[in-house]
Amino acid sequence: MNHKLLTITAICATMMACNSKTEINVTDRIELPGMVDNEAFAANVESISVMNLQMDDAWTIVDNPNLAFAENYIYISDQRQIWLACFDRQTGEKISSRTIKGRGPGEITFLNTTFCIDDTLCVCTAKGIKQFDRDFKYLGDLGEFDDKMYGYVPNRLSNGNYAMVYSPFSIAMDTVPVIFLTDKSFNIQSTHFTIQPSTTPVAGGSPTYYAKGDTLRCFMPLDNHLYSLVGNSQQITELAVPNPLTSEALIGAEDPFGKAFEYDGIFGGLCVSGRFIVFGYQCNHDDYISMVDKTTNNAVSIIYNEDEEQPTSTIGVMVDFFNSIAILQTNDNYIYARCRIRSMNRLLEGHDDLLDARLKQTQAEYHACLERNAEYIKGLEPEERDAANVILKIKLKD
């Protein structure tokens, strides 16, 4: 999970934007605690499964992958390398992989996100969507976006239409609709949550939006609210912290990066699974991960801790898992996340007495994944082996 939430880019965007504010019609409020509740956080985790996928060389370089589920395949893509891989959804066997980085037909220089239509992979760029089969043969463009949609991340909805969610670091317009809803040809049907990009700054980690069925949720880079569009119902949730960051605090500051960390509420990362919303934020100079119950708006949080000390309790192991993962995608049932082999070894090996039934199952599945990929792992240099990824499937309690 990306918890270093504030970036120079977002601060610069704040300082470039005009200083007037758009009135926010808040429909809900979540009080975020400046304290931790490790026990309650860990108790909400039902299981952590290790997906037994076949590894290849690209697994040692994937930093911030996208994950997309087709009817029969799982697609993993790396934004930095613009590398794609396809796996059988049932067996985890790798079917194909390649890079599409370039300027030729079917190649791209920027990968935004991915989704699937049946078994076809759709790769979203800044200006349109390119389609590929399971062997990454280029099938043509699904559509192109006009200039009005530049800076938006497309998400396919359950009815086949699209939602274009505002990309955090673009301030191309004086006023910014957070969401465009379009038809299948990307003709705009409606806009939602139009605000000015000068409201309270929030820098987002990745991902900063969630789309499932007819529900979308997203953070803005310059605002401390969570925007939710459920069907046609607009909801804005205030994320209340003791000492909120404002754009006025940064404009003209000699050291805006340092100044920002004097305040609370720098949000990043976003996932939704079952009844929980999970994201990161800053409070009292600490970075937190919060799990919010959508039915009650009660939040339980843990502190993000980068040190490599061994956990000393079952709760500590569970909390450290959430400190070690990078969330890739969520749906109504699971959180899918990346975790480095070095982190898995630290958490699961050498202290079996700390592992409860949930974590012992995680350990068994991790060993099965290592055994399947033993020959591949054996051929890696030590630093490559430590950096290799496993993909986790995390189930939160209903």
N, C-alpha and C positions, 0 to 999 in steps of 0.2 A: 504494500500500500504506500502511495506517495504522500508522505506527511510533511515534507518540506514545502509548505503550501504557497508561500508568497514568492513571486518572481519579480525580477526587475522589469520585465515586459509589462506586467499588470500595473506596476507602480507608474511606469511611464505613461500607460494608457490613462490612468487616473489623472495625472498631471496635465495631459493634453486635453482632456475633456472639459467642457464648460462646467461651471460650478453651481448651476441651478439644479434643483431636485424635482423629480416627479413624485407626486403624492402616491403613496402605496396603500392600496386597500387591503389591509391585512385581514384574513379570514380565520387565522389560527395562530397559536403561539406555543413555542417549545422553550422551556427554561432549561438551559444547558448548565450542568453543574460544574463548578470549579473544584471538583473532588472526584475520587475514583471509587468504583464499586466493582472490584475484580471478581468477587464471588458471584454477584448477580449477572455480570456480563458472561462469565464462563458457563453459568447454569443455563443460559439461553441457547447454547450450542448443542445440537442433537448429535451430529456426527461430522467427521472430516475424512472424506474418502480420497484416495490417491488414484487418479485415472491412469490406467496401465497402457500408456501410449508408447509406440516404438520410437526411439530417439534417433536423431541423425546429427550431423555436424552443426546445423543451424541452432541447435538447442543451447549452445554455449554462447551465442551472441544475442539472443533475443532479450531485449530489455523491457519493452513496453508492448507486448503482443495484443492483438485483437483476437477474439474467439467468436466463431460463428457456427451455428448448428444447422445443417441441412437435414433432409429426411434420412439419408443414409450415411452422411459424412460429417466429420468435424474439420473445420478449416481454422488454421492458426496463421496469423500474419504478423510480421514485425514492421512497425512504422518506420524505423530508422533505416533498416536494410531494404525495405520494400520487398520482403521475402515472403513467400506463401508456401504452406504445406497442407496436404489433405490426408486425413486418417479415416479409416473405416470406423463408423460410429459404434458398432457392436464389438469388434475385436481389438480396436486400437492400432491395427496394422497401418503403417505408413504406405500410402498409395503413390504419392508424388510430391515433389517440392521444387521450387525454382524462384528466382528473383524476376520481377517485372520492372525493375528500375531502368529507366532510359527514356528516350524521346521518340522511339519508333512506334509503329502500329501496335496497339495493345499494351504499350509501356506507359509508365507514369513517373513523375518526379516527386509526387506528394501523395501519401496515403492517409486518408482521414479516418475512415472506419469501414467495416464490412458487415454485410448481412446476406441471407440466402433466400432465394425463391426456388422452392422444391430442392433440387440438388445443384443448382447453379449458384456460384459465388458472385456476389455483386461487390465491387471494390469502389468505394466513394472517394473521389478526388475533390479538389476545391471547386471544380466547374461541372462535374458530371459523374456518371456511374458507368463503369466498364464491367462486362460480364465474362466469366471464365467457367469452363467445365472442370471436372475433377483432376484432369491432367494439365490444367491451366492453359488450355487452348483458348485463345481470345475469341469470344463469340459476338463481339460488337458492343455498342453503347446502348445502355438502357434509356438514357436521357441526358439532356444538358440543362444547366441552370442559367437563368438570366442574371444580370449584374445585381439585381435586387436581392438575390439569394446568396451572393458571395459572402463567405464567412459563416455559412450555416452547415451543420452536420445532418445529413438525411437519415431518417429512421423509417423503416417500413412498418405500417400498422397492420392490425389483424384483418382489416377490410381491404387491404391491398393499396390503399392510399399512403401518403407520406407526410411525415412531420419533419420540418427543417428546424433544428434546434440551434440557437445562437452559439457560435464558436467563441470561446472565452477571450481571445486576444485580438479580435477585430473591432475597430471603432470606425467603420467606414461611413456611418450615417449619424446625423445629429440625434435622431431618436431611433431606438432599436426595438423592433418586435422580437421578443424572446423566442417565439415559435411562429412559423408559418405552417398552416395545414394546406396541402395540395392534393390534386387528384393524381391518377396514375401517370399522367403526362406532365406532371409538375406545374400545372396551372394553379395559381394561388386561389384558394377558396376562402381563407380567413386568416387573420393575424391575432396574436394573443400576447398580453402582458407587454404592451409597448411602453418602454421607459427610456429615459435619457442615460447615456453611459457615464454619467457623472455622479450617480448615487453611490452610497457607501461601498468602498472597494472590498472585494473579496477575490482572492486568487484561487483558482481551482486546480486541484490535482487531476488525476485521470482515473476513471472517467468522471465527468462532471454532470452527466445526465443519465436518465434511466428511461427506457421505452419498452412497454410490454402491453400487448392488446390495444386498448384505447386509452392507456394511461401514460402520461409523460411527466417526468419530474426533472428539474434542472436547477443548478446554481448559475448565477450570473457572476462574471468576474468583478463587477463593480457594485455589488449589492449584498447585503447580509440577510437575504430571504431565500426560501425554498419555493420555487414555482411549480405548481402541479396543475396539469390539465387532465381531467378525468372525463372522457367523452367531451362534452361541450362545457363542462363545469370548471370554471377557473378558481383556483385556490392559491392563496399566498400565505405561507407560514413564516412568521417572524422567528428567527433563531436568536433568542435573547441571551446575551452574555453580560457580565458585570461592567465591562469597560470597552464598549464597542468602538471599532475603528471607523473613522469618517474620512471622506475625501479631503475635507478642509485641513485635517491634521497633516496630510502629505504634501499638499500643494505649496511649493516654495520651501519645503524642508531641505536643509543642507544635506542630510543623509536620509532620504526617504525609506531606503531599505531597513536601516536601523530603527528609524522612527516608527515604522509599522509594527515592530515587535514590542513596542511599549503598550500596545492595545490588544484587545481580545477579538475573537470571532473571525480569524482568517481561515476560511473553510476550503476544503478540497476533497476530492473523491466522493463518490455517491453510489450507493447500491441499495436495492430494495429486494427483500426476500421474505415471503410470507407476510407476517404482520410487522416486520421490522424495517426501518430505514437505518442504514449504517453510513457514517461519514466521519471525516476528521475535522478538527478545529483547534484553534489556539486559545488558551485561557491562562491567565496568571503566569505567562512566559513558559508554559508547558504545552506540548502538543498532545491532544486527546483523540481517541477513537470513541465515537458515541454510537450506541445502539438504541434507537427510539422506537417504542411500541406505538404503532399507528392508531391502535384502538384507544389508547389512554393518553398519548403524548408524553408519557413518562420516559426519561432518558437515563440510561446507565452508561458509565464511561470508564475507560482505562487510559492510562498515560502511555504514549508512545515512547519507548525506551530503546535506544540504539546499542546499549552496552551488550557485551557477549557473555555475560555471566550465566552460569547454568541455573535454570529454575530450581526452586527448592520445594515445590508443592505441585499437586495436580492442577490446581487453579493457575499456578504460575506457568506451567507448560501450555495450558490452553490460551492464556493471555499472550504468551510469547508467540504462539502461532499467528495471532492477529497482528502482532508487531512485525512479523517476518514476511507476510504475504503481500502481493500486489494484485488487487482485484481486477479481473478482466471483464466479467459480465455477470449479470444476475437475471433471474427470472422469478416466477412466483414460488419456486420450490428450492432453488439452490443459489449459492454464491460460487462462481468459478474464479479461481485465483492461481497465480504463479508463486512458487516457492523454490528457492535455491537448494541444491543438494546439501550444501554446507549447513544451511539452517535446519533442514530435516534431520541431519545427523546429530546436530547439537541438541535438538529437542527430544529425539526419540531413542537415542542410543546411550547406554551406560547408566541409566537410572530407571529400570523397569518398575521399581517400587512406586514411582510417581504416576504411573500410567493407569488410568481407570479403564473401564470397558470400552469407552469411546476411543480412547487413545491407543489401546492395544490393537483395536481393529485398524486404526490408521497405520500403526507400525507394521502389522502383517501385510497390508496392501502396499506399503512402501517397499518392504522387502521383496514382494512379488514383482514390483516394477523394476527394482535394481537387478533381480535375477533375469528378467526378460532382456534387459539391456546390458548385461554383464560384459559381453564382448566389446560393445561400443564404449562403455565407461572405462574398461581396461586400457583402451588405446589412447585415452586422453592424458594430457599433462595434468599435474596436480591442480593448477589454478583453473584449468578448463573444467576439470571434474567438479570442483567446488562451485563453479559458476553455472553449471548445467541446471536446467529447470525440471521440476515436476509440476503437473497441473492438479490442483486440488478441487474437489467438489464438496462444498460445505453446506450442511443442512442446519438451519436454525429451527428452534422449536415452534410449533404452531400455537 
